């Protein structure tokens, strides 16, 4: 009887070990009150900080503010936060990365904006990729969950032979100049972000693999 109980425990442990870790390999909500290894990027006068202004999970998030001159025309991709060693939380089985983003966009003169979106930037030895979101988009005045597909790149960027691999959550803005608002003054817009609840997801074992594990477990139990 004891042998059967031991075998049952071994089988249960083996089958559980095949499951992804709560379907999330990595989780970050900055609840330590620090950036937890993420670099807060200060660009063009932005003011990054881990604070309690707002959060989608807990009380902390990373806030960053940008001013955009109305004379700006074209597009830019600006890093908000980045992590210098993506292999700390991405491996070959990682499928997606999701992040909650609060957007507060102000455009006093209503000048033309043709792109206001989040990107995921992968910068690694031998490659540079700017990924579009596969789901979710910025919603002014609230948090939105934005998801990126890492499946085509996970094995490459997690390769231990790389000399460097950086991942960044970035903002892309594309605008048309408004000719100083048409009133002789150089008006500007502002974009305030809060970044929270960064999560990666692991691949789920294929049904065939799980079925074989179940058959093996049944055989051991019968034995």
Secondary structure per residue as TSV (DSSP state, phi and psi in degrees):
chain	resnum	aa	ss	phi	psi
A	1	X	-	360.0	-42.5
A	2	X	H	-64.4	-37.0
A	3	X	H	-61.9	-41.3
A	4	X	H	-63.9	-40.5
A	5	X	H	-65.1	-40.3
A	6	X	H	-64.4	-45.3
A	7	X	H	-61.6	-41.2
A	8	X	H	-60.1	-42.6
A	9	X	H	-63.7	-40.5
A	10	X	H	-63.6	-44.7
A	11	X	H	-62.4	-45.4
A	12	X	H	-61.4	-42.5
A	13	X	H	-64.6	-41.6
A	14	X	H	-62.8	-41.4
A	15	X	H	-71.3	-38.1
A	16	X	H	-65.7	-35.0
A	17	X	H	-67.1	-16.9
A	18	X	T	-82.1	-16.5
A	19	X	S	-79.9	147.4
A	20	X	-	-63.8	150.0
A	21	X	S	-69.2	92.9
A	22	X	T	52.0	28.8
A	23	X	T	56.7	19.7
A	24	X	-	-145.5	111.9
A	25	X	S	-74.8	-28.7
A	26	X	E	-143.9	144.7
A	27	X	E	-147.7	130.9
A	28	X	E	-142.2	123.0
A	29	X	-	-127.2	11.7
A	30	X	-	59.7	27.3
A	31	X	T	-75.1	-3.2
A	32	X	T	-77.1	-10.4
A	33	X	S	82.3	5.2
A	34	X	S	-125.1	177.2
A	35	X	-	-81.0	-8.2
A	36	X	T	51.7	45.4
A	37	X	T	93.2	-13.8
A	38	X	-	-80.8	142.0
A	39	X	E	-89.7	130.0
A	40	X	E	-91.2	114.9
A	41	X	-	-89.7	121.6
A	42	X	-	-102.5	111.6
A	43	X	-	-132.3	133.8
A	44	X	T	53.6	44.6
A	45	X	T	81.2	11.2
A	46	X	-	-68.6	161.0
A	47	X	-	-127.5	78.9
A	48	X	-	-75.7	145.4
A	49	X	E	-165.7	147.9
A	50	X	E	-87.4	118.0
A	51	X	E	-148.0	-174.0
A	52	X	S	-113.8	26.0
A	53	X	S	-59.5	-42.8
A	54	X	-	-163.4	159.7
A	55	X	-	-159.8	150.4
A	56	X	S	-94.4	-16.1
A	57	X	S	-147.0	121.8
A	58	X	S	75.3	-144.4
A	59	X	S	-123.0	-12.8
A	60	X	-	-105.6	152.4
A	61	X	E	-156.7	172.6
A	62	X	E	-97.9	121.9
A	63	X	E	-108.4	142.1
A	64	X	E	-147.2	137.5
A	65	X	E	-122.7	141.4
A	66	X	E	-131.0	140.5
A	67	X	E	-104.3	136.5
A	68	X	E	-123.2	115.5
A	69	X	E	-67.5	144.1
A	70	X	T	-68.4	-14.8
A	71	X	T	-82.2	-6.8
A	72	X	-	-72.2	130.0
A	73	X	-	-137.5	134.9
A	74	X	E	121.0	-153.2
A	75	X	E	-139.1	157.4
A	76	X	E	-143.6	148.7
A	77	X	E	-115.8	113.9
A	78	X	E	-116.9	123.1
A	79	X	E	-69.5	135.4
A	80	X	E	-100.0	-50.6
A	81	X	E	-138.8	149.7
A	82	X	E	-141.2	159.7
A	83	X	E	-126.8	127.2
A	84	X	S	-80.1	-8.8
A	85	X	B	-141.8	87.1
A	86	X	G	-59.9	-22.9
A	87	X	G	-67.5	-11.5
A	88	X	G	-65.0	-27.1
A	89	X	T	-141.4	7.7
A	90	X	-	-122.3	131.7
A	91	X	-	-130.8	-175.6
A	92	X	T	-64.0	-19.5
A	93	X	T	-94.4	-1.8
A	94	X	E	-69.3	131.8
A	95	X	E	-106.6	-41.0
A	96	X	E	-141.1	157.6
A	97	X	E	-126.5	130.1
A	98	X	E	-120.9	148.9
A	99	X	E	-145.3	140.8
A	100	X	E	-89.6	127.8
A	101	X	E	-127.8	125.5
A	102	X	E	-95.1	131.2
A	103	X	E	-121.7	129.9
A	104	X	E	-128.1	94.8
A	105	X	E	-102.0	127.3
A	106	X	E	-121.1	127.6
A	107	X	E	-135.4	82.8
A	108	X	T	-55.0	-39.9
A	109	X	T	-95.0	-2.7
A	110	X	-	69.3	28.4
A	111	X	-	-70.4	159.4
A	112	X	-	-66.0	130.0
A	113	X	E	-124.9	119.8
A	114	X	E	-106.5	-6.5
A	115	X	E	-154.7	126.2
A	116	X	E	-145.8	86.9
A	117	X	E	-145.8	166.0
A	118	X	E	-97.7	144.6
A	119	X	E	-129.0	158.2
A	120	X	E	-114.7	122.8
A	121	X	E	-107.6	124.1
A	122	X	E	-107.9	122.5
A	123	X	E	-128.6	107.3
A	124	X	E	-142.5	164.7
A	125	X	T	-53.0	116.6
A	126	X	T	87.8	4.2
A	127	X	E	-162.0	154.7
A	128	X	E	-148.1	120.2
A	129	X	E	-131.5	136.3
A	130	X	E	-112.6	112.9
A	131	X	E	-98.5	136.1
A	132	X	E	-81.5	154.1
A	133	X	-	-69.0	141.7
A	134	X	S	-89.9	-18.6
A	135	X	B	-156.6	152.0
A	136	X	-	86.2	153.1
A	137	X	-	-154.9	163.4
A	138	X	-	-64.2	137.0
A	139	X	-	-123.0	120.1
A	140	X	B	-66.2	126.3
A	141	X	T	88.7	9.5
A	142	X	E	-157.4	167.9
A	143	X	E	-79.5	144.6
A	144	X	E	-135.1	141.9
A	145	X	E	-89.8	123.8
A	146	X	E	-118.2	129.1
A	147	X	E	-120.0	139.7
A	148	X	E	-122.4	141.7
A	149	X	E	-89.1	115.8
A	150	X	-	-99.4	-2.8
A	151	X	T	-51.1	-45.3
A	152	X	T	-70.6	-14.2
A	153	X	T	-120.3	-13.0
A	154	X	H	-58.6	-45.9
A	155	X	H	-65.4	-37.5
A	156	X	H	-69.5	-49.0
A	157	X	H	-75.1	-16.9
A	158	X	T	-98.6	5.7
A	159	X	-	-62.0	122.6
A	160	X	T	-65.5	-13.0
A	161	X	T	-83.0	-8.4
A	162	X	-	-66.1	143.0
A	163	X	S	-81.8	-24.5
A	164	X	-	-156.9	150.1
A	165	X	E	-154.9	113.8
A	166	X	E	-116.7	143.9
A	167	X	E	-127.3	138.1
A	168	X	E	-136.5	142.0
A	169	X	E	-96.6	120.1
A	170	X	E	-129.3	163.6
A	171	X	E	-116.5	129.8
A	172	X	E	-108.2	127.8
A	173	X	E	-124.8	131.9
A	174	X	E	-127.7	125.3
A	175	X	E	-135.9	162.1
A	176	X	-	-106.0	138.0
A	177	X	-	-63.6	144.1
A	178	X	-	-104.2	15.7
A	179	X	S	55.0	49.7
A	180	X	G	62.2	30.6
A	181	X	G	74.7	0.0
A	182	X	G	72.4	9.8
A	183	X	T	-125.7	10.9
A	184	X	T	86.5	-4.1
A	185	X	S	-113.2	149.2
A	186	X	-	-89.9	87.4
A	187	X	-	-75.3	160.1
A	188	X	E	-141.2	158.8
A	189	X	E	-105.9	164.9
A	190	X	E	-133.8	147.4
A	191	X	E	-130.1	121.3
A	192	X	E	-112.3	129.8
A	193	X	E	-118.4	150.0
A	194	X	E	-128.9	131.6
A	195	X	E	-112.0	129.5
A	196	X	E	-151.4	163.0
A	197	X	E	53.9	62.4
A	198	X	E	-84.2	125.8
A	199	X	E	-137.5	137.1
A	200	X	E	-110.5	155.6
A	201	X	E	-124.4	140.0
A	202	X	E	-94.6	156.6
A	203	X	-	-65.4	139.8
A	204	X	-	-83.1	135.3
A	205	X	-	-55.4	142.5
A	206	X	-	-63.4	150.0
A	207	X	H	-54.6	-37.6
A	208	X	H	-63.6	-39.2
A	209	X	H	-65.6	-43.1
A	210	X	H	-65.8	-37.8
A	211	X	H	-64.6	-41.8
A	212	X	H	-64.7	-38.4
A	213	X	H	-63.4	-41.0
A	214	X	H	-64.6	-41.8
A	215	X	H	-63.3	-41.9
A	216	X	H	-63.0	-40.6
A	217	X	H	-64.0	-41.7
A	218	X	H	-63.0	-40.4
A	219	X	H	-63.1	-42.1
A	220	X	H	-64.2	-40.6
A	221	X	H	-64.3	-41.7
A	222	X	H	-62.7	-40.8
A	223	X	-	-60.9	360.0
